[in-house]
Amino acid sequence: MNEYQLEQILVISRHGIRTALPETLRLLETVTPKAWPQWDSAPGYLTNRGGILENYFGAYFKKWMQQQNFEVSPDEVFVYANSIQRTVATAQYFTLGAFPGLDVPINHKYPIQRMDPIFDPVVRDDSEIFKQSVIKDIQHYTHSQFLIEQLNLQLKPAYELLSDILDYRQSQYYQKVQCELADLPSSFNLIVNEEPIIRGSLAVGTAIADALLLQYYSGFTKQDNAWGLIATEEQRAMIANIKNQYINLLFKSPLLAKHIAKPLVEFVNQMFQQQHKLVILVGHDCNIAAITGALGFKDYQLPHQIEETPIGGKLVIQRWRNKHDQQHYFKVEYMYQTIEQLHLASELTLNNPPMHHPLEIDGLNKNEQGFYFWSDLKKRISNI
């Protein structure tokens, strides 16, 4: 590795731990007769714990950069966040940890709580031709002709677990629909300027799973975490898999991923042309899912995590130069906190680091040292 010099880092981060989203909270009140525990922040906002953990991550990231002999001054850093409280706050806490006492501006385009088109995973073509092409592409990607129906069948044990935890049959929602969670009528649709829409079991299950995972990451007491009814890590993983499958279906199939990720990929490409040594972009799980789908990343399994796009996780794209031939290369790592680190709010250090998981890319060759060729990444980006 001594013959390689790290020259540029681009980070695409998911925001840190947040509270449940407003639309989720409205749903949660109806799917169980039980009372939900209260959050410490407004709906959809970064929590106090989320801020602390991002600060830890930033402090660790500084030490990791030093290990790579990568020195960067504040004027060589560019930070850009979606114009949402949880993404801007994540950027603030992370940079405070990485550059304490130094002035690193947090750039965002709009007043807080307005989505930036760069991060907004919306459809820009709702023609029937495009929709049918997307459906065929998803069928090919998932190896399933029936899409949501097949997924719901696979996820039925997880839906049943959620139903038991919620006492769902005693809820307002059940009284209204008279239907089990696993059997809710499902639909898929594309509407211009909206996210791809799934209705039914997968959407409802994802909203509930998201809230329960956030309770666990937030360190709620055992009784306040799913009312003490998640007994094993296997059960927690079953619940998380509902959300994983929802995100994969909507954002990772190649055609839809390229369509949705195009504004972000174009922005990333612009950043690679700039002189900034360190670029930090803060968005959402859908952004990471879409960009990995668009660029052809191979499917991965993150050790010690149950989410495929974990809260606070960071896609770290590194550009390296070979000192001998002066050619540029790259590699990509997913850096993220383990379930335990999130649940315990563990400080990240060189002795207790976040996970570093290397990601592989379909159709690209590596050199003998395991680096991809930078020119291949540029070609891949230009084709989106």
PLY file of the C-alpha trace (Angstrom):
ply
format ascii 1.0
element vertex 384
property float x
property float y
property float z
element edge 383
property int vertex1
property int vertex2
end_header
0.00 0.00 0.00
2.97 2.35 0.39
2.99 2.99 -3.36
-0.58 4.37 -3.18
-1.57 7.83 -1.98
-5.15 8.64 -0.97
-6.05 11.87 -2.78
-9.82 12.37 -2.45
-12.66 11.02 -0.33
-16.35 11.37 -1.11
-18.79 10.29 1.61
-22.48 9.66 1.02
-24.04 9.42 4.46
-27.44 8.46 5.73
-28.62 10.75 8.53
-28.24 9.62 12.13
-30.90 8.33 14.53
-34.15 10.22 14.12
-37.60 10.07 15.59
-40.45 8.41 13.71
-41.70 10.33 10.68
-44.96 12.33 10.95
-46.86 10.07 8.57
-45.56 7.03 10.43
-46.73 8.39 13.77
-50.25 8.85 12.39
-50.26 5.23 11.23
-48.76 3.90 14.46
-51.64 5.27 16.51
-54.07 3.12 14.53
-52.28 -0.27 14.25
-52.22 -1.08 17.95
-54.43 -0.42 20.98
-51.26 0.12 23.04
-49.68 3.47 23.87
-46.39 4.26 22.13
-43.50 5.75 24.15
-42.71 9.41 23.55
-39.69 10.69 21.62
-37.34 13.46 22.78
-37.50 15.44 19.52
-40.02 16.56 16.92
-41.25 14.00 14.35
-38.57 13.14 11.78
-35.84 15.11 13.59
-32.39 13.94 14.57
-32.47 12.85 18.21
-30.04 13.89 20.93
-28.50 10.42 20.81
-28.30 10.65 17.03
-26.26 13.84 17.37
-23.90 12.32 19.93
-23.28 9.25 17.75
-22.57 11.38 14.68
-20.10 13.39 16.74
-18.38 10.14 17.71
-18.35 9.08 14.06
-16.76 12.35 12.98
-14.05 12.11 15.64
-13.28 8.55 14.55
-13.26 9.54 10.88
-10.60 12.16 11.57
-8.37 9.51 13.19
-9.01 7.11 10.32
-7.99 9.76 7.77
-4.79 10.37 9.72
-4.10 6.63 9.58
-4.35 6.84 5.80
-1.89 9.78 5.74
-4.72 11.91 4.43
-4.34 15.44 5.72
-7.18 17.84 5.02
-7.75 21.44 6.13
-11.22 22.97 6.62
-10.98 24.94 3.36
-10.49 21.64 1.48
-13.76 20.20 2.84
-17.15 20.57 1.17
-20.25 19.49 3.08
-23.66 19.39 1.43
-26.87 18.13 3.02
-30.47 17.72 2.03
-32.47 20.66 3.37
-34.12 18.58 6.09
-33.45 19.01 9.82
-32.11 15.49 10.38
-29.66 15.65 7.45
-28.37 19.16 8.20
-28.02 18.33 11.90
-26.20 15.09 11.06
-23.71 17.06 8.97
-23.25 19.57 11.80
-22.55 16.95 14.46
-20.28 14.89 12.20
-18.12 17.87 11.20
-17.99 19.05 14.82
-16.45 15.68 15.69
-14.09 15.64 12.71
-13.03 19.30 12.86
-13.66 20.52 16.42
-13.43 24.27 16.83
-12.92 24.85 13.09
-15.28 26.60 10.72
-16.63 24.07 8.21
-19.76 25.43 6.51
-22.77 23.13 6.15
-24.22 23.84 2.71
-27.86 23.20 1.86
-30.07 24.71 -0.80
-33.41 25.52 0.81
-34.94 26.54 4.14
-35.17 23.60 6.54
-37.80 20.93 5.80
-37.85 21.38 2.02
-36.52 18.49 -0.07
-33.56 19.21 -2.35
-34.02 17.65 -5.84
-30.51 16.17 -5.59
-31.67 13.94 -2.72
-35.37 13.65 -3.54
-36.02 10.09 -4.82
-38.90 11.03 -7.08
-40.18 9.76 -10.41
-39.77 12.05 -13.40
-41.58 9.88 -15.95
-44.96 8.28 -15.25
-45.70 7.08 -18.75
-47.17 3.60 -19.11
-44.18 2.55 -21.23
-41.75 3.54 -18.47
-43.86 1.87 -15.79
-44.00 -1.42 -17.69
-40.24 -1.26 -18.31
-39.67 -0.72 -14.58
-41.93 -3.64 -13.65
-40.08 -5.96 -16.07
-36.74 -4.76 -14.71
-37.85 -5.36 -11.10
-39.11 -8.81 -12.04
-35.71 -9.60 -13.54
-33.88 -8.11 -10.54
-35.97 -10.00 -7.98
-36.29 -13.21 -10.07
-40.02 -13.03 -9.40
-42.94 -12.51 -11.75
-45.33 -11.51 -8.99
-43.19 -8.89 -7.25
-44.99 -7.74 -4.10
-47.13 -10.86 -3.76
-44.05 -13.10 -3.71
-42.30 -10.84 -1.20
-45.31 -10.75 1.09
-45.42 -14.53 1.09
-41.74 -14.70 2.08
-42.28 -12.07 4.78
-45.42 -13.61 6.25
-43.68 -14.86 9.44
-42.35 -11.33 10.03
-45.80 -9.80 9.52
-47.24 -12.31 11.99
-44.57 -11.37 14.52
-45.45 -7.69 14.13
-49.13 -8.50 14.52
-48.48 -10.30 17.82
-46.28 -7.47 19.15
-48.89 -4.85 18.25
-51.95 -6.85 19.28
-52.99 -5.82 15.78
-56.37 -7.57 15.75
-57.56 -5.26 18.53
-56.52 -2.12 16.63
-58.55 0.55 14.83
-56.75 -0.36 11.62
-57.86 -3.99 11.76
-61.42 -3.00 12.61
-61.43 -0.82 9.49
-59.80 -3.20 6.97
-60.72 -6.61 8.50
-57.51 -7.99 7.06
-54.30 -9.51 8.43
-51.09 -7.50 8.01
-49.73 -10.08 5.56
-52.86 -9.92 3.40
-53.41 -6.19 2.93
-54.19 -5.35 -0.73
-50.98 -4.27 -2.46
-50.25 -1.96 -5.37
-47.27 -0.34 -7.09
-47.42 2.97 -8.90
-45.27 5.71 -10.41
-46.43 9.32 -10.19
-44.40 12.30 -11.41
-42.69 14.26 -8.61
-43.48 11.59 -6.02
-41.49 8.66 -4.68
-42.35 5.29 -6.22
-45.43 4.16 -4.34
-46.10 0.80 -2.76
-49.30 0.35 -0.80
-50.32 -2.57 1.33
-48.51 -4.99 3.63
-44.97 -4.02 2.65
-45.53 -0.29 3.17
-47.39 -0.68 6.48
-44.90 -3.26 7.74
-41.95 -1.03 6.81
-43.35 1.95 8.73
-43.86 -0.19 11.85
-40.47 -1.88 11.51
-38.78 1.50 11.15
-40.32 2.76 14.40
-39.36 -0.37 16.35
-35.77 -0.31 15.08
-35.45 3.37 16.01
-36.67 2.60 19.53
-33.91 0.01 19.89
-31.19 2.25 18.44
-32.39 5.07 20.68
-31.76 3.06 23.83
-35.37 2.94 25.01
-35.94 0.79 28.08
-36.79 -2.84 27.42
-40.45 -2.21 28.24
-40.60 0.81 25.93
-38.88 -1.10 23.13
-41.71 -3.01 21.41
-43.31 -3.35 24.87
-40.60 -5.89 25.73
-41.94 -8.35 23.16
-38.90 -8.75 20.89
-37.17 -11.67 22.57
-34.26 -12.43 20.23
-31.94 -10.81 17.69
-33.37 -13.20 15.12
-36.80 -11.64 15.64
-35.33 -8.15 15.30
-33.65 -9.20 12.05
-36.96 -10.60 10.75
-38.60 -7.24 11.36
-35.72 -5.31 9.78
-35.93 -7.50 6.69
-39.37 -6.07 5.89
-37.80 -2.65 5.52
-34.79 -4.02 3.63
-37.05 -5.64 1.06
-39.13 -2.48 0.70
-36.05 -0.37 -0.05
-34.58 -2.97 -2.40
-37.81 -3.23 -4.37
-38.24 0.52 -4.79
-34.70 1.78 -5.14
-32.23 -0.94 -6.13
-33.52 -2.44 -9.37
-31.16 -1.06 -12.06
-33.60 0.87 -14.24
-35.44 2.61 -11.41
-32.20 3.13 -9.46
-30.58 4.95 -12.39
-33.73 7.03 -12.91
-33.99 8.05 -9.27
-30.27 8.45 -8.54
-29.46 10.50 -11.67
-29.48 13.97 -9.97
-27.30 12.67 -7.12
-24.92 10.84 -9.47
-24.53 14.00 -11.56
-23.76 15.98 -8.41
-21.23 13.37 -7.30
-19.57 13.61 -10.70
-19.33 17.39 -10.32
-17.71 16.93 -6.92
-15.06 14.65 -8.43
-14.12 17.48 -10.80
-13.66 19.99 -7.96
-10.57 20.61 -5.85
-12.20 19.55 -2.59
-10.18 16.77 -0.97
-13.06 15.70 1.26
-16.71 15.84 0.16
-19.48 14.87 2.58
-23.03 14.48 1.29
-25.79 13.76 3.80
-29.06 12.27 2.65
-31.18 9.19 3.24
-31.25 5.40 2.98
-33.01 5.63 -0.39
-30.09 7.70 -1.75
-27.53 5.07 -0.79
-29.72 2.24 -2.09
-30.35 4.02 -5.40
-26.75 5.01 -6.06
-25.44 1.51 -5.32
-28.12 0.10 -7.61
-27.39 2.65 -10.33
-23.63 2.05 -10.28
-23.99 -1.72 -10.27
-22.74 -2.61 -6.79
-23.04 -6.30 -5.98
-25.49 -7.35 -3.28
-23.88 -7.29 0.14
-24.49 -8.48 3.69
-23.22 -6.11 6.38
-21.72 -7.95 9.37
-23.20 -7.10 12.79
-26.07 -5.17 11.22
-29.63 -6.07 10.26
-30.32 -3.08 8.00
-28.82 -2.99 4.51
-28.66 0.82 4.66
-28.04 1.32 8.39
-28.86 4.51 10.22
-25.84 6.85 10.14
-24.03 4.53 7.69
-21.59 6.03 5.21
-20.66 5.03 1.68
-16.99 6.06 1.43
-15.61 6.38 -2.11
-11.82 6.78 -2.10
-9.65 7.93 -5.00
-6.05 6.72 -4.81
-2.99 7.53 -6.95
-0.25 5.04 -7.70
3.03 6.88 -7.10
4.86 4.78 -9.70
2.62 4.93 -12.75
0.60 8.04 -11.64
-2.62 6.23 -12.51
-5.76 6.75 -10.41
-7.71 3.97 -8.75
-10.62 3.72 -6.35
-12.26 1.55 -3.76
-15.50 1.82 -1.81
-16.21 0.93 1.79
-19.43 0.97 3.76
-18.64 2.40 7.20
-21.37 1.95 9.78
-22.04 1.39 13.44
-23.00 -2.09 14.59
-26.36 -2.75 16.22
-24.63 -2.91 19.59
-22.72 0.35 19.07
-25.96 2.13 18.21
-27.97 0.56 21.03
-25.32 1.28 23.67
-24.34 4.67 22.21
-20.72 3.49 22.20
-17.97 6.00 21.53
-16.07 5.15 18.35
-12.30 4.90 18.67
-9.45 3.16 16.88
-9.94 0.35 19.42
-13.73 0.36 18.99
-14.14 1.35 15.34
-17.25 1.28 13.20
-17.42 -1.57 10.72
-15.56 -1.19 7.42
-17.14 -3.40 4.76
-15.62 -3.36 1.25
-18.15 -3.21 -1.57
-17.78 -4.96 -4.91
-18.95 -3.68 -8.29
-20.33 -5.88 -11.06
-18.47 -5.86 -14.36
-15.38 -3.95 -13.20
-11.91 -5.46 -12.87
-9.49 -4.89 -10.00
-5.71 -4.70 -10.11
-3.50 -7.03 -8.10
-3.79 -4.84 -5.00
-7.60 -4.94 -5.08
-8.19 -1.43 -6.46
-10.66 -0.64 -9.22
-9.60 1.61 -12.10
-10.78 5.21 -11.75
-11.43 5.47 -15.47
-13.96 2.64 -15.16
-15.91 4.54 -12.49
-16.02 7.62 -14.71
-17.39 5.53 -17.59
-19.98 3.93 -15.31
-21.12 7.36 -14.07
-21.31 8.80 -17.60
-23.71 6.03 -18.64
-26.36 7.00 -16.07
0 1
1 2
2 3
3 4
4 5
5 6
6 7
7 8
8 9
9 10
10 11
11 12
12 13
13 14
14 15
15 16
16 17
17 18
18 19
19 20
20 21
21 22
22 23
23 24
24 25
25 26
26 27
27 28
28 29
29 30
30 31
31 32
32 33
33 34
34 35
35 36
36 37
37 38
38 39
39 40
40 41
41 42
42 43
43 44
44 45
45 46
46 47
47 48
48 49
49 50
50 51
51 52
52 53
53 54
54 55
55 56
56 57
57 58
58 59
59 60
60 61
61 62
62 63
63 64
64 65
65 66
66 67
67 68
68 69
69 70
70 71
71 72
72 73
73 74
74 75
75 76
76 77
77 78
78 79
79 80
80 81
81 82
82 83
83 84
84 85
85 86
86 87
87 88
88 89
89 90
90 91
91 92
92 93
93 94
94 95
95 96
96 97
97 98
98 99
99 100
100 101
101 102
102 103
103 104
104 105
105 106
106 107
107 108
108 109
109 110
110 111
111 112
112 113
113 114
114 115
115 116
116 117
117 118
118 119
119 120
120 121
121 122
122 123
123 124
124 125
125 126
126 127
127 128
128 129
129 130
130 131
131 132
132 133
133 134
134 135
135 136
136 137
137 138
138 139
139 140
140 141
141 142
142 143
143 144
144 145
145 146
146 147
147 148
148 149
149 150
150 151
151 152
152 153
153 154
154 155
155 156
156 157
157 158
158 159
159 160
160 161
161 162
162 163
163 164
164 165
165 166
166 167
167 168
168 169
169 170
170 171
171 172
172 173
173 174
174 175
175 176
176 177
177 178
178 179
179 180
180 181
181 182
182 183
183 184
184 185
185 186
186 187
187 188
188 189
189 190
190 191
191 192
192 193
193 194
194 195
195 196
196 197
197 198
198 199
199 200
200 201
201 202
202 203
203 204
204 205
205 206
206 207
207 208
208 209
209 210
210 211
211 212
212 213
213 214
214 215
215 216
216 217
217 218
218 219
219 220
220 221
221 222
222 223
223 224
224 225
225 226
226 227
227 228
228 229
229 230
230 231
231 232
232 233
233 234
234 235
235 236
236 237
237 238
238 239
239 240
240 241
241 242
242 243
243 244
244 245
245 246
246 247
247 248
248 249
249 250
250 251
251 252
252 253
253 254
254 255
255 256
256 257
257 258
258 259
259 260
260 261
261 262
262 263
263 264
264 265
265 266
266 267
267 268
268 269
269 270
270 271
271 272
272 273
273 274
274 275
275 276
276 277
277 278
278 279
279 280
280 281
281 282
282 283
283 284
284 285
285 286
286 287
287 288
288 289
289 290
290 291
291 292
292 293
293 294
294 295
295 296
296 297
297 298
298 299
299 300
300 301
301 302
302 303
303 304
304 305
305 306
306 307
307 308
308 309
309 310
310 311
311 312
312 313
313 314
314 315
315 316
316 317
317 318
318 319
319 320
320 321
321 322
322 323
323 324
324 325
325 326
326 327
327 328
328 329
329 330
330 331
331 332
332 333
333 334
334 335
335 336
336 337
337 338
338 339
339 340
340 341
341 342
342 343
343 344
344 345
345 346
346 347
347 348
348 349
349 350
350 351
351 352
352 353
353 354
354 355
355 356
356 357
357 358
358 359
359 360
360 361
361 362
362 363
363 364
364 365
365 366
366 367
367 368
368 369
369 370
370 371
371 372
372 373
373 374
374 375
375 376
376 377
377 378
378 379
379 380
380 381
381 382
382 383
